Amino acid sequence: MAREVSGHRQEADFASRGPLGVDYLTAAYLAATAIVALTSASVLGLGIAALHVAAIVLIGRAAPGSLPNHRFLLFFRLFYPIALTPLLYLELAPLNQLHVTGYFDPSVMRWEEAMFGDQLAMVYQLAMVFSDWYGRLWFSETLHLGYFSYYLIVPGAAVAAYVLKGPRSLERASFTIALAFFSCYLCFAVFPVAGPRYDFPLIAGEAAEGRIIRLVHSILESGSSKGTAFPSSHVAATVSAWLATGRESKRVFWIMAPFAVSLTLGTVYGRFHYGIDATVGLLVAAIAYAATPWLLRLLRATMGPSHPSNHRRHEIRGECLMHG
């Protein structure tokens, strides 16, 4: 029998105990960034590394426990790597300056010029061209609303996967989104890029007069970490969440489509990211989406037949043979 989880049946092949794929993924990211911090041989680096090791130990102790029966607690158990990303994001500004001093914007700008054309060098970059091309207020507000939708799409996609298809679907969605986040964050830690927001002129004129653009800029000014532009984690996380939810529900996929598209365009239009940041963010999202099923299968195979999820599948297979 599949066990009951406060209102809907948990999938028969879903483990009753951890560790889960999201636990291994989170521990792997914490270990990788701990190494980055530790090899700096600085007091700050040692402190960050110590905190990450403590978090890994905590995951190692807590992950093998039974999964909660309460629906909300089970959601958080599967979603926690994404819930941790705002905290992990805050440490990136000091972390990415442990091994380098400054930012790699000149390199990224050269790549963008090679990708989109040398003429961009005459007008800063694609971010400048785009917002100067069409500076109407309604267009600016629409794309800035798309950018702001990041704060709703990522948790919303996870909730939709859980409500519509249950914990196995949430595990897949959480793994996909966390993989996109952590891939970007690891890049930020070793290859910091500030982005056009720090050096380019702000959008001016009619396009800057809306409430939404002011809201977005106030959020960024209060909680942005410098050096986290390449690749765009906003694009990577949002598009991976969109694709992951689309795997579970085509209806939700099409509902989220306008927001995912407008966010991708809005990152460049608002001069928050270079065009190449968004382009590589799309690539990260596509790779995370495609790699998730394979990685989860690999992790379950690595866990061996003693892991509860594999044990349960063997039981189901045996029952089918007995009754088949």
N, C-alpha and C positions, 0 to 999 in steps of 0.2 A: 504493500500500500504506500502511496505517496503521502508524506506527512502534511498535515494542515498548517498553514501559516496565516493565522488571523484573517480569514476571509477568502483565501484562494489556495488551491492545492499547489504545493511545491512540486516541481517536475521530479519524476521518479528517478532520473539519473543525476539529480543535484545532490552534492555531498551534504551530510548532516553535520560534518565537522570540517575544520580547516586543517592545514593551511590551504588557501585558495590561490589562484593565479595572480590576483591583485596584490596579495601579500608578497609573493616573490618579486613582482615587478617593483613595488614600492621599496622593498629592501635592496634590490639591485641599484635603483637610482640613489638611494641614500648612501650605499657603499661607494658608488662611483664618485659622487660629489665629496664624500669624506676623504677619498684618496686625493682629489684635487686640492682640498683644503689642507690636508696633512702634509703634502709635499711642498707646500709653501714655507714650511718651517717657521711660521710666524705665530704669535700668541693668538691672534684672531683666528688663523687657520686651525690651530690646535683646538680652540674652543668650538668651532663649527664641527670639526671632525668628531669631537667628544660627544656633542649633542646628537649627531647622526648615528654614532655607534650605539648610544643609549636607546635611540628610537628603534634601531634594528633589533636590539636585545628585547625591547618591549614587544615588538611584532613577533619575534621568535617565541616568546613566552605565551602571548595571547592568541596567536593565530591557530594553534592546534585545537583550541577549545571547541565545544559544541556551538553550532550556529544558533542564534536566538530565534525563538518561535514568534515573538511579537513582530508584526509587519514593519513597523517603523524602525525598530532596532536592527532588523535584518537588512533593511534598506541602507542604513548608515554603515553596517558592517561591510557591505559590498561597495558603497560609494565613498568610503573614507579617504582613499588616495586622492580623489578629486577635491574633497573638502579640505585637504591639507595643502593644496596648491597655493592658496593666497599666502599662507605662512612661509612656504618654501620660496615663494616669489620674492618676499621681502629680503631674504638673505642674499639674493643674487647680486645686488649692487656691490656690497663689500666683497663677496666671493669672487666676482669676476675681475677684481683688481688685485688679487693676491699674487698672480703670476705675471700680469702685464700692467703697464701704466698707460691709460688712455684707451682709445677705442679704434676699431678697424673700419670706420666709416669710409675712408678713402678707398680701401680695397673693394668694399661693397658697391660704392658709387661707380667704380671702374667696371665692375661686373655688369651693373645695370646699363651703363652706356653701351657696353658690348652687346647686351641682350636687346635693348630697345632702340639703339641708334645713337651715334655720336652727337647728333644735333641737340640731344638733351643736355650736354655739357654747357650749352649756351643759355639755358633757361633753368639752371640748377638740376632738377631731376624730374622724373615722371610725376612725383607728388606735387610739384609746383605747376606743371603743365596741366594736370587734370583739374585742379581747383580753379585755376585761372581761366580754363577753357569754358566753364559754365558756372558762373557765380550767383545763380538765382537762389533766393532764400529757400524756396520749397525743395529744391534739389539738395541743397546743403543739409537741411533738416532731415530729409529722408535718409540720406546716407549716414548722417550722424546717429539717427535713430537705429539704423542697422548696426552701427558700431556698438551702440549701447546695448543692443539685444544680446550681445555676448553674455552678459550677466544673467540672462534669462534662458537662453538656449541650452547652455551646458547642463545646468541642473534640471531644466525642463525635459531635455532628452532622456536623462536618466530616469526621471519620474515616469515619463511616458512608457519607456521600455518595461519598467517594473509593473506598472498598473495594467498594461495591455498583455504582457506575456510572462511576467513572473521573474523570480530571482535569477534563473539561468540567463535570461535575456539581459537583465541588469548587469550581471557579471561580465557578459560580452561587451556591453556598452561602456561600462566603467573601465574595463581593461583597454579598450580602444582609445577612449578619451585620455586616460592616464598615460598611455604609451605616447600619444601625441604631445601632451604636456611635458613629460619627462625628457623626451627627445629634444624638444626646444630648450628646456631649462639646462640640459647638459651642454648644449651648444653655447648658451649664454655664459655658462661658467668658464669656458675656455676661449671663447671667441666673442668678446663683448662688442656690440654695435649700438651706438646711442640712438640712431635714427634721426630723421629730419626734424622732429619736434623741437630739438634742442638748438639747432643751428639755422633752420629756415625761418623766414618771416611767417608770422601767423596769418591765417586767412583774414582778409579785411573786406570792407564794403558790405553789401547786402547779405552775402553768404554768412557773415559773422554775427548777424543781428538776432538770431533765433535763440529760443530758450534751450533747445536740446544741445546745440553746440556749446553753450555756456555750461550746461550740466556735465557734459563729457569732459570738458577741459578742467572743471573743478575736481572731478573724480581723479583724473590723471595727476593733477598737481598735488593732490593729497596722498596718493598711494602708488606712485609709479617708481619702478626701479630702473635706474639708468644702466644701459648696456644690454637691454633685453629686446632689441628690435629684430635681429636676424637669427632664425626665421621668425615670422610673426606667429606667436603662440595664440593670439586671438583668432587668426585664420585657421591654424592647425587644429585647435581645440574645438572651435565652432563647427568646422566642416567635418571633422571626425565624429562629433556628436550627431550631426545631421545624417551622415552616412550610416552610423551605427543604429540610429533609430529607424532609418529607412529600411534597414535589414529586417526590422520587426514589424513595421507598419508603413505601407505605401501612402496611406492617407496623411499620417503625421509627417512623412517625408516631404510631401507637396505643400503642407501647411508651413513647414519651416523653410522651404526653399527660398522665398523672397528675402527672409532675414539673413540666411547664410550668404546669399549673393550680395545683398546690400552691405553686409558687414565687410566682406572681402574688398569691395570697391571703396567703402568708407575708410578703411585703414590707410589707403593711399590718398584719397581725396582730402581727408582731414589733416594730411601731412604728419601722420603718426608713424608711418612706415614708408620705406622705399618700395618701388614696384616689385623689386626682386625679393623683398622680404615676404610679401604676400604670395608671390609665385612659389617660393620654396615652402611656405606654410601649407599651400595646397598640396604640394608633393608629400610633405610629412604626413598630412591627414590621409592621403590615399594609401601610403605605405602602412600606416598604423591600422587602417581599416582592413587592408588585404592581409596583413601579417597576423592579426589577432586570432582567427580560427586556428591557424597553424601553430602559433605559439601556445595557445591554450591546450591543444592536443599534445604538443610536445611536453608541456609541463605535467599533464596528467600521466603521460607515459613514463616520464622520469620519476614521478611519485611512486610508481609501481603498483601492483595489485593490492597492496595492503592499505592504500589510501581509501577512505570511505566512499568517495565518488566512484572509483574503479570497482570497489567491492560491490557496491549497489548495482552497477551495470552488469557485473558477472551474475548476481542473483537474478536480475531481470532476464538475462539471456538464458539462464538455467530454467527459470519458470516457463519461458516460451518453449524451450525444447521439451519440457515435461508435458505441456499441454498441447504441443503442436503435433 
